[in-house]
Amino acid sequence: QAHLVESGGGLVQAGGSLRLSCKAQRMITSTFNPAIMAWYRQAPGKERELVATITGGRDTDYTESVKGRFTMSRDNASKTVYLQMNNLKPEDTAVYYCNRHTQQFPWGQGTQVTVSS
């Protein structure tokens, strides 16, 4: 079964940038390439929320609060999705996870993003 490994989080000041990566291990190409992949985040005491999605054709969509600041991309050859986060705000502080948008795999450990004001 697929194993999702997120990385790239850290502590950054407001206005800074981070680039998150998520590698889908043990996922065959014919499963990954057409999959709509997504980034989610979960802040302390809150529900997990959808942040961004990318289709197999690389069409992207974003939750309103991150539009114009976050960019999601994918590299099918390495079965990796990315989230470039610019102009970070304290309210972006959360654990970030990636997964398939539907028929989700077991969740990875996530990567912590902390934005200080």
N, C-alpha and C positions, 0 to 999 in steps of 0.2 A: 504494500500500500504506500501511497505517496507520503513523503516526509518533507514538511515545509520548514525551512531554516531562514529566519529573518536576522538581519544584521544592519549596522550602520547608525544605530541610535546613539544618543549622548546628551550631554548638557551643553546648551547654547544660549547665548543672550538673545533677547528679543531683537528681531531684525536679521538674525543670522540664518544660516542655511545648513541643511543636512541632506544626505542622499541615502535612502534606505534601499537595501537589497533583499530579495527573497528568492532562494533557490529551491526549486521543487525537485527533491531527490526521489529516486525510485519511481519517477513518473515517465511513462513512455511518451515518445514524441507525438504519436497519434492522439494521445489524450491531452497533452499540454497545448499543442499548437492551436487547436480550434477553441480552446477553453476561454471563457470569459473569466479573467482573473481579477481579483479585487484586493484593495487595501482597506483594512478596518482599524479602528482604534478604540481603546477603552480607557477612559479616565477614571481615577479613583471614585468609587461610589456611583458610577454611572453605567448605563448599558453600553455594550459594544455597538459602535455605529459604523456605517459604511462611509468611507472617505472617497474612494475612487475606483473606477472599473476600467478595464481595457479588453476589447474584443480580440478575437484572433486576427481580425483585419486591422487592428491597432486603432480603432475608434475608442475615444476616451470619454468619460463622464465623471463629474466631480460633485461632491456635496457643495452647497452654496458657500459655506464658510471658508472653503479653501480655493475656490475658483480664482484663477489669476495668480495664485501663489504656488500651488502644487502641480507637478507634472508627472504623470505615470507613463512608463514605457516598458517594453519587454524585449528580451532577446531569446528567440525560440531555440537557437543553437545551443545555448547553455541552460535553457529552461529556467530563466531568471526574470523576475519582474523588479522594477525599480520605482522609487517614489522620490523625486527631487522636490524638496521642500524649501522654499525661499520665503523671506520676510516672515519668519516664524514669530508667533505670538504666544504669550503665556497660556492661552486657552487651547493651544495645540498640544500641551503636555498630556501624554498618555502612553500606554503600551500599544505599539503598532503591530498588527498581524496581517499576513496575506493569506488568501485562500481562494479557491474557486468560488465564483459568485453563487452558483447553485450546486447541489450534490457535493457539499463540502467534504473535504478530507479532515482527518484529525487536526486540530489546531496545533501550530508550533508554539514555541516558547515566547515568541514576540520579541520586540526590541523596544527598550524604554527611550522615550524622547522627553526631555525636560527643558522647558524654555523659561529662563529667568527674566524678570522684568527689570 
